[in-house]
Amino acid sequence: MVFSFFRGGDEGLEHVQHEIVSMVGRCQHSFDLAMSCLVTDGDIEPIGEEVRATDWAINGIEESVRRELVVHSAVHGGADVGAVLASLLMVKKLERVGDQAKNIFDLAAEGVRFSEADDYDRFLDFRSRVSQLFTDTADALAEPDAADLAGLDRRAEELMGTFDDLVNALIHDDGPARYAVPRAMLFRYLKRICANLISVATTAATGIDRTGDVDLDE
């Protein structure tokens, strides 16, 4: 596994690559758990403990990678500055994804449930499609491919556009706030997750100077 911008660089950064892929997997785990809490009537406290523990682990990996990159830069100077900066960007984006997954769980912890909602199937669909973006992002990190990246970007942009449309519709909804507000918050979190994932995949494939103009909504 070699990120595109690492090719020809120092092999001392290989551990950083593995840690970044590990972060994607942990973020997906946290996301899947958090979304499951919104569509169940069961006890979510044990799941909340796992989400919080996973978030701590994600934050720990980010801090560890940042320290490792500082040491690497001190030893090797500016030879791998592009790879170092790209790695710093990716771990920061993934740390935010972990936070957004925890934010989704916090909605459930406040009592938000869609298990009886008339749009229940929509939440299952979004959970599946966004979770697949995590899997595809991990694949893009392991084996960067221009065609796969373009497909990932297209699907992420489509989802983000859908979430924007839903939020805009909720702004004009005449229903009770308890209907519109949780949905609007969730859709914003989901959009940010999509945006950060495509930013991570693009950075791994092209490097720090060609991350594109993804709407990170931050």
FENPESUL-V19922 format. One record per backbone hydrogen bond with DSSP energy under -0.5 kcal/mol. CO is the residue of the C=O (numbers start at 1). NH is the residue of the N-H. If there is no record, write none. Layout:
# FENPESUL-V19922
co = <CO/CO>
nh = <NH/NH>
This chain:
# FENPESUL-V19922
co = <3/3/4/6/10/11/13/14/15/16/17/18/19/20/21/22/23/24/25/26/27/28/29/30/31/32/33/34/35/35/36/37/38/44/45/46/47/48/49/50/51/52/53/54/55/56/57/58/59/60/61/62/63/64/65/66/67/68/69/70/71/72/73/76/78/80/81/82/83/84/85/86/87/88/89/90/91/92/93/94/95/96/97/98/99/100/101/102/103/104/105/106/107/108/114/117/119/119/120/120/121/122/123/124/125/126/127/128/129/130/131/132/133/134/135/136/137/138/139/142/145/146/147/148/149/150/151/152/153/154/155/156/157/158/159/160/161/162/163/164/165/166/167/168/169/170/176/176/177/179/180/181/182/183/184/185/186/187/188/189/190/191/192/193/194/195/196/197/198/199/200/201/202/203/204/204/207/208/211/214>
nh = <6/7/7/9/13/14/17/18/19/20/21/22/23/24/25/26/27/28/29/30/31/32/33/34/35/36/37/38/38/39/39/40/114/48/49/50/51/52/53/54/55/56/57/58/59/60/61/62/63/64/65/66/67/68/69/70/71/72/73/74/75/76/77/79/81/84/85/86/87/88/89/90/91/92/93/94/95/96/97/98/99/100/101/102/103/104/105/106/107/108/109/110/112/111/117/120/122/123/123/124/125/126/127/128/129/130/131/132/133/134/135/136/137/138/139/140/141/142/143/2/149/150/151/152/153/154/155/156/157/158/159/160/161/162/163/164/165/166/167/168/169/170/171/172/172/173/179/180/181/183/184/185/186/187/188/189/190/191/192/193/194/195/196/197/198/199/200/201/202/203/204/205/206/207/4/5/210/211/214/216>
